[in-house]
Amino acid sequence: MDLNRRTLLGAGASAVAAGLAGCAGSGDDGTESPESDEDGSTTEPDATTTAPPEDTSYTVTMAPVGDVTFETVPETFTVYESGYADMAAALGKGDDLLAVGNTARYYTDHYDELDGVSVNEEPTQLLGDSFAIDRELFYELDSDVHLIDPEWLINNGFFKLERSDVDTVVEDVGPFIGNTIFRRTDPWHDYRYYTLYEAFEKVAQVFQRTDRYEAVKTVHDDAIAEVSASLPSADQRPNALLCFGATDQPEQFSPYRLTDRGTNKKQFRDLGISDALAGTGVSGLSTNDRGQIDYETMLEVDPDVLLVRGHETKTEEEFRNTVVSFMEDHDVASELTAVREGRVFRGGPIYQGPLQHLFNLERFANLLFPEQFSGELFSRDDLAAAVRGEA
């Protein structure tokens, strides 16, 4: 699969221009005119040898699409999961983002802590009315590459996209390459999953910036090593119930499973947090399961920590003054151990990339293990230098 038709057309135009330049000395009949000597005789021009152009194409392989060949390094890109936008930002490509699936789940505050790192803070949103995605929007965006799992678009009916729609965009605009990695609960996802850093490495290959990937990974590996060395023993770590409840006075919650190895839960796995729902028979949020639980069900589980998603735009103080305050005054919620002991926290983003993960790892290490962790877990300067390609 080539980068896009524009690349091929551009190459064709160059070839035509070269051909016209070579005809500057042609005769009226289109044949090449031999050079004339002073005595009127003619000699054929010396034969010259032109080296073939260097092949700069390269191929990136990623399930489910397989091999994707790029004739040139793509500049602009579109994502659905904003975690892929964060991967590109970690490679110094944040300004070249054109669109994300849902702008409400695209967070940029953490970039403010990284000197010299900039991103497009107002990308176009792919989702339209009733969550449908208009195929024509891909044409309007005209991205060089779409860092999107096409199966995600095709298998979610509310997007209203068919396989033929995706195929047409590939042919007319640019390729898709990506894998739905934020969760692992979709029954249609019967192909390989990737960890956060496996997917990040593929994106680095797409943009030919594997040096920056390696530099960011070094910061990550050092942070993980520090966390692992400082965590208390497994029997001293809390369990947690992760759920979604977006209102300021939530009564119903959609549960997640920490045992699901999706990338949005990586920081909890890194910190050794166990799933409070293990063995309860309660399913997690997925495409086909939108089941909800209430405070009575929560009380039966009574988790050590309650992590509530849907509030990432709030500060910690704003969250406590709304959601937590409501729970403290609620007849049933107030009986929860997590509420009584002040261990109700925002649950983190649904999509996250490598930079966001480092900030979230630090955030939850400080919240959940205040005796072991306090303050910065990694150097902002080192991370920013890695992103800028100066590490």
Phi, psi and omega in degrees: 000127179278164181307307173186173183294331180298323179298315181293318180295323178296319178295322179295320180297321179296321180295320178297316180298319179296322180295319179295321179296325181288346182264009184298332180257024184280154174283174183297334183271005177092355178270156183288134181274129177290155179287147180260135174274169183297330182273008178092349178283166181238151175228148177285143179296150178296141177288137177240153180247126179251125180292139178296149180298145180292134179278113181257008181289157178208160185236136175244133182247124180207132175290145007267353186289321184097223182281130174234120182260132180248128177282326176221162179289125181294149177259292184275155181208158176233146178230164163259295175294124181290348173300327177289329174295323179291326175299314179296320177299324178292346177258008181079022183248015187299329181286345184267005175290131178257323185204154173232164181298307185224109184295337179293342179250019179250109185249140185231001185301325185294337178292338180297338180272358184247107184297129177081006179255121181233154180217162171285110184274352181228063178288163174292149175263131178287321183294133176250209180298135179057028177071006177289151177244123181279120180304327182295338179297326178297325178290320180294321179291319177057047181288147176291327180210148178248110179276068187220137171287113182298332180293330176298317180291321186283324188268357174258103189301330183290345174288334179060042176243137177259165177301324179297328177296315180295317180300321180293319179296320177301315183291319188264336187241294183182166187285160170255138171208124184168170182214135179289106189241352185290338175214167181228045184243004184273122183296334180283346182276080183256022178240180187302138168265161176235146171288172180303313184281337172293316177293319178302320179296322177296318178296322177298324177292321178301314183269004179055047179228050182292338177296320179289323175302313181298321180293318177295320180298325178297317176299316179299311183298322178294320179294318179296320179297319179295318179297312183300324182286340187252348182295146173290170180298158186304323183284355178255004180263145183282159166267166183214148172250116178261128183212170178244124177206096196276349183274164179285342177231068188287138176242334180236145184224142172264120185277148169251165175246121178294339179287342173293131188269028175298154186292339181287352179248009185303318183297327179288322175293319179300328182268001176070029179280129180271159184273118180295340181271358181301128178080004182268343184083001178279126181279166178260165179295130177207181181303318187261359182229104178251029181299154182231157176235158180243186183293330178297317178294318177302320183293327176297324179278319180048069183291155175293323182228140175244122181247116187248120178269163180103012185225027185291341178279350176275152167283167178300321180294317179297322178296318181291326182282348180245282186297309184294319178300319178297317180295321181296333180264357183277139184302317183267314183302325182295345179274348180294137178303318181298324179287314182296327183262008176068038182239048173250121185228159169301145190268001179089169183287154177282325174247137175211149176249191187294324179289313178301320182300318180298318178293322179288324176300313179297316182300311184282334174297317179292321182287317188271335181228063185297337179283336182260331187229140177204127178083208187285137180261345181211160182279122176297322181296317180295319181292317179297320178296322177297317180295321181284353181080026183245008182281000000 
